[in-house]
């Protein structure tokens, strides 16, 4: 009988110890504060689009020195090819505005040409794009 009581006490202590050990496992996100809508999983932040950094504290455009640009064709009848730094980035039918393009901040060359031609639709410009800015460019001759 004493052996059964002793064994029961030993098993009870073992079960209590295991339960206590398991219940004391710490939440890896308890000390992590994700910013700007980020969520913590396993102790690391998953950042929403547009943010980066350990705690989602930095705008991606700041970290990468980028900006967003759009192009608009405000003519009634001409289709334009848009050249950004010498390369065609898009072609636009009359009345169409492009989606956004992510570009490096700094000075660039922008040309609007009549499609299927080497003739400029308006004067070549040299926009200086600021980090994290959003700009829309169009041809006004």
C-alpha positions as CSV (number, residue, x, y, z in Angstrom):
1,X,0.0,0.0,0.0
2,X,2.9,2.3,0.9
3,X,4.4,1.6,-2.6
4,X,1.1,2.5,-4.3
5,X,0.9,5.8,-2.3
6,X,4.5,6.6,-3.0
7,X,4.1,5.8,-6.7
8,X,0.9,7.9,-6.9
9,X,2.7,10.8,-5.3
10,X,5.7,10.4,-7.7
11,X,3.4,10.3,-10.7
12,X,1.4,13.3,-9.5
13,X,4.6,15.3,-9.0
14,X,5.8,14.3,-12.5
15,X,2.5,15.3,-14.1
16,X,2.5,18.6,-12.2
17,X,6.1,19.4,-13.2
18,X,5.4,18.6,-16.9
19,X,2.3,20.8,-16.9
20,X,4.1,23.6,-15.2
21,X,7.0,23.4,-17.7
22,X,4.6,23.4,-20.7
23,X,2.5,26.3,-19.4
24,X,5.6,28.4,-18.8
25,X,6.6,28.5,-22.5
26,X,6.9,32.2,-23.4
27,X,5.1,33.9,-26.2
28,X,7.9,35.0,-28.7
29,X,5.8,38.0,-29.7
30,X,5.3,39.3,-26.1
31,X,8.1,41.8,-26.4
32,X,7.7,42.6,-30.1
33,X,5.8,45.7,-31.2
34,X,5.1,45.7,-34.9
35,X,4.3,49.2,-36.3
36,X,2.2,50.4,-39.2
37,X,-0.2,47.4,-39.3
38,X,2.5,44.7,-39.1
39,X,1.7,41.4,-37.4
40,X,4.0,39.3,-35.2
41,X,4.4,35.6,-35.8
42,X,7.1,33.6,-34.1
43,X,8.8,36.7,-32.8
44,X,9.2,38.4,-36.1
45,X,7.1,41.1,-37.8
46,X,5.4,40.6,-41.1
47,X,5.1,44.0,-42.7
48,X,2.2,45.3,-44.8
49,X,3.0,46.5,-48.4
50,X,5.0,49.7,-48.3
51,X,6.8,49.1,-45.0
52,X,10.0,47.4,-44.1
53,X,12.4,47.0,-41.1
54,X,12.5,44.8,-38.0
55,X,9.3,46.4,-36.7
56,X,7.8,47.7,-39.9
57,X,9.0,51.1,-38.9
58,X,10.4,52.3,-42.3
59,X,8.6,53.2,-45.5
60,X,10.0,50.9,-48.3
61,X,10.4,54.0,-50.5
62,X,12.7,55.6,-47.9
63,X,14.8,52.4,-47.5
64,X,15.1,52.1,-51.3
65,X,15.1,55.8,-52.3
66,X,12.2,55.3,-54.6
67,X,9.1,57.2,-55.7
68,X,5.9,56.5,-57.7
69,X,5.2,58.0,-61.1
70,X,2.3,57.9,-63.5
71,X,1.9,59.1,-67.0
72,X,-1.2,60.6,-68.6
73,X,-2.1,61.2,-72.3
74,X,-4.4,64.2,-72.3
75,X,-4.6,64.6,-76.0
76,X,-7.8,64.0,-78.0
77,X,-6.3,62.0,-80.9
78,X,-2.6,61.1,-80.5
79,X,-1.1,57.9,-79.0
80,X,2.2,58.5,-77.1
81,X,5.1,56.4,-76.3
82,X,6.6,57.4,-72.9
83,X,10.4,57.2,-72.6
84,X,11.9,57.3,-69.1
85,X,15.7,57.6,-69.1
86,X,15.7,56.7,-72.8
87,X,13.6,53.5,-72.5
88,X,10.0,53.1,-73.5
89,X,8.1,52.6,-70.2
90,X,4.6,52.6,-71.6
91,X,2.4,53.6,-74.6
92,X,-0.8,55.6,-74.0
93,X,-3.9,56.0,-76.1
94,X,-5.7,59.3,-76.0
95,X,-7.3,60.0,-72.6
96,X,-5.5,57.1,-70.8
97,X,-3.5,57.4,-67.6
98,X,-1.0,54.6,-66.8
99,X,-0.7,52.7,-63.5
100,X,2.0,53.7,-61.1
101,X,5.7,52.8,-61.7
102,X,8.3,52.6,-59.0
103,X,11.4,54.6,-60.0
104,X,14.6,55.7,-58.3
105,X,14.5,59.1,-56.7
106,X,16.7,61.8,-58.4
107,X,16.9,63.4,-61.8
108,X,15.5,61.6,-64.9
109,X,14.8,62.3,-68.6
110,X,11.2,62.1,-69.7
111,X,10.0,62.1,-73.3
112,X,6.6,61.8,-74.8
113,X,6.9,60.7,-78.5
114,X,4.2,60.1,-81.0
115,X,3.9,56.3,-81.2
116,X,5.7,54.5,-84.0
117,X,7.8,57.7,-84.6
118,X,11.0,59.3,-83.4
119,X,9.2,62.7,-83.2
120,X,8.7,64.3,-79.8
121,X,5.1,65.2,-78.9
122,X,6.4,67.8,-76.5
123,X,9.6,69.2,-75.1
124,X,11.8,66.7,-73.3
125,X,11.8,67.3,-69.6
126,X,14.2,66.4,-66.7
127,X,12.0,65.8,-63.6
128,X,13.8,65.6,-60.3
129,X,11.8,63.0,-58.3
130,X,11.8,63.2,-54.5
131,X,12.0,60.1,-52.4
132,X,8.5,58.7,-51.5
133,X,6.7,61.2,-53.8
134,X,3.9,60.4,-56.1
135,X,3.8,62.4,-59.4
136,X,1.7,62.3,-62.6
137,X,3.4,63.6,-65.8
138,X,1.7,64.5,-69.0
139,X,2.6,66.2,-72.3
140,X,1.6,69.8,-72.7
141,X,2.9,71.3,-75.9
